[in-house]
C-alpha cells in the first residue's frame, strides 16, 4: 500500500542537494534517492580585449580604445601609455578602473593648465573652477598639490602681482586690498605680508594712496561741490558733502588718518585749481 503523503502513489518525488567547492548542484526531480545531478561549472566571461587605438583630433592627445565587445573608451593617450596598453591586451574591471582614474587625473591637470594660461590664479580660484567642471575633489587637490610643488600655483606671487596692479591703476587702501585677496582664497598671513612688502617696495602708505584717490575725486566734481567743502561754507551742506566723500573713501579701503588727510585735502582745494 502506497504511503499517504498527499500525492498519488507512484509519483513520490525526491529532492537532493549536496555542496561542493568547485561546482553547483542543481535540484533534480524524478530521480531515485541518492542520485545527484551536477550542474555545469560556472565559467566567467573572458575580459574585453583592446583591438585598436584610434587617435582623435586635434592633437591626438585623446585616443579611442576599440574593444572586441562593448562600447569603445575615449581616454588620454598619456594614461594608455603609462599603463603600457595596446591592441591585444585584456581590459578586466580593475585595469579599466585604473585607466579611467589615470584619464581623469590627466583631464584635471589639462583643465588647470588651461585656466592658468589665461592668467595667474590662486589655488582657491583654481579649485573652485575645477570643481564646477565636476572633477572629483580628491583629484583636484592632488593636481593642485603637484602644481604648487612645481611652482605653477603660487598664492604669494599672485597676491603680489594683484597689489602692484592695484597701486598702479586703481589705488585702494589696505582694508580693501585685504578683502579682495581674501576673496581670492589667499591665506590671511600671506595677505598681510604681501601688502607690507609691496607697499614698502613702492614707498607708499595708505595716506599717500588716499590722497591720490581724493585728487581724482576732486577732478570730477563741480565747483559748487568743492565750495561747499570749504570751512566758510554752510555747515549742513559741508557736512553732507564730507559724509559722501568719507563713504567714497571707505568703500575703497581707507580708514582713520588716511581718510582725515584726504578730507582736509578736499576742503583746502581751490575749485579754480582742481
Protein Blocks (a to p, Z undefined) as FASTA:
>chain_A
ZZdehiaehiaccddddddfkbccdddehiaehiacdddddddddddddfbdcdddfkop
accdddfedjdddddfklmmmnopaehiacdfklmmmmmmmmmmmmmmmmmmmmmmmpcc
dfklmmmmmmmnopafklmmmmmmmmmmnopacfklmmmmmmmmmmmmmgcdfklmmmmm
mmnopafklmmmmmmmmmmmnopafklmmmmmmmmmmmmpcfklmmmmpmkbcfklmmmm
mmmmmmmmmmnopahjlmmmmmmmmmmpcfklZZ
